[in-house]
Amino acid sequence: MNILKTKEIYEKLNSCNKCGFCQATCRVYKATLNEFNCARGRIRLIKAVADGVLARSRFYEDAVNSCTLCLECTKTCPSAVPTAKLILAARQDLAATKGLPLAKSIALRRVFPSNTMQKMAFRSLKMIKDKKWFREFRGIDLAGLPVADESFINSSQKLPGLKNPRLKAAFFVGCLMSHTIVPTARNLVKVLHANNVAVVVPKEQRCCGTPQFVYGEGKTFGELARHNIELFNKLDVDVVVTGCASCGSMLKNYGDLLENEAAQKLSAKTVDITKFLVDTLQVDLTSLPGIYGKVTYHDPCHLIRSQGIAVQPRRILTSLPGIEYVEMEGADSCCGAGGMFQGFYPEIAAKISQRKLAGVIKAGVDTVVTACPACMLRIQGRLNIGGHKQQVVHLVDVLAKAYEAEKPLAVASEKL
């Protein structure tokens, strides 16, 4: 059955009142000024395909695939049209009717799902990323991309745990954090340890399934989700902590997507590190040594709009002694990463990123703090390409530095 003709999807396609409010918030539209690159235009095209009056042409595919899924239009739509859900349905329809392009198929079905294939891919990238012809690939600063010799998941060793922890957490690491910003993954564990939370890092954890889900590869997504659900649900932990906005958003959505008790159990137990520190642990940071200086914060789309987390990161930053916090213009706007979007649509991504960089520069800060590895790497890469000196770090990097200044920390984790 055509997913676009199902009652749930087709009714939502007809709920758009064509007001155009989405143009005001859509970063892709602002970068292209193309009506079919905003929610209203995309929905018109999807409905036309559903009605059989428009072919699934290359133009249509680009309109559907060039959405970053940042959810800004969804939050401003007066009719509450779930644009992201409709885009995802259209992509699922494309995958079912036309198949996936070869490169995308290999990435989604072979590389992302396999920890071994990921390791090989990142090792290959490390060998070529500094070559002159590859340093800036499709607008991505590959030369500045940190690639670890060994993934965090594989390198984390079983060390003595805490004697009397207040809580026990499982750490869902995620692909990017495991293979690129390994020091940040270690810092997340250090921060939890500093707050007397024991940590386990399951070695068998796999990709959360976000790339597969957003491009309509439902079979592989289901396999990954079921694997992670079974793995994490059998652990004797109080909470599953994430440091990646995209991974956290996906784990939180497992329950709704798979509609079973096991998935709902993991979703209910999953929490972003910033929310866990502020809402659950209620950390007191006022006595920590003064660090850093003038900083701003970038809201990852999958944190502020997917999970509703905006206050907690700012509360942490404004509580730390020595930090001069500056709220930049457009703090909650998309950085231009959009997962694989930045590689498929580099010109559009660059224009979106330029708006973000303008906010950073105008704020006059030394450091940009965020809570998503993809955002970190995108913003830092574009700053590097533009010759700017600002550094981009994860919030746990800031916290670990503060805790380390107070008292040297050891990483106490268990690899299962």
C-alpha angles and dihedrals in degrees: 000000000000106000090210090062096051113116094244095053100034093052090052091049088057094047095075108106092197094237094144097226087133091068090067094059105029109107093195091054091049090051095049107020086218115144091213090058094068130070096262094052095043092050090051090054094046091050090049090054090047089052092049096241096110129051123229091254130168088260090055092046091053092049091052097041098043093071113107092205089229090149094223092126091049091057094050100040110114090205092049092233108181094227095170091055091051092048090050091050090051091051091049088051091050092050090050097045104033104018127228123295111259098251093047091046092053092047095047100038103032114018107038096042094052122068088200093052091046089053091051092047094051092045089053090048091052090055095054107026094091095050112116094241094049105040094099108029118182091334093311118122097229092163089063094043110114111225117186123227087227130014119256091239092055096039098047107106131204106260133172109290129216117290098221109011119185090219140001120229134189114216117222099200106186130213100276096044091047096050105030119020097036093153088060091053089052090048091054089056090046092053092051090047090051087057093050095255116140116222134209122191110199108216093206095060114124139196111309091234099245095129092049094045096049093050098045100255092139099164095058092041090055092050093051094045094049091048093052093043093054093044098049097037092060092057120100096232137128097220144007109228126201131191095190119080093209095048091045092050092051095048089049088053097048090092095055094041100047095031097209135118096248092053092046090051093056093043091053091050096048120098137166115248093242093054092044093053096047105032102031106026095028090209119209108216100167095099096052120109118270113263144167112008130219111021141163133197132233117206112223110224092231091053105043099035104023096042103018093236114146109114098056099062091047092048089055094048095046091048096055114096115238096028121119103200120206121186106220126213112265093015091157097045122110116270094215099253101108092168108268090359092090091059096046097043105028097160093053091043091052092054091049091049091050090062089052092049090050089059092049094050094045090052089060095220133152096213136036114206123199140156104230128077093214092053091046093054095042097050094042091048094051091046089053093049090050092050094245122149102214117121124222118212139169118253090245089058089059092047095046090053090052094047091044091054089054096045132348110258131214122205106245109187140137124225112212 
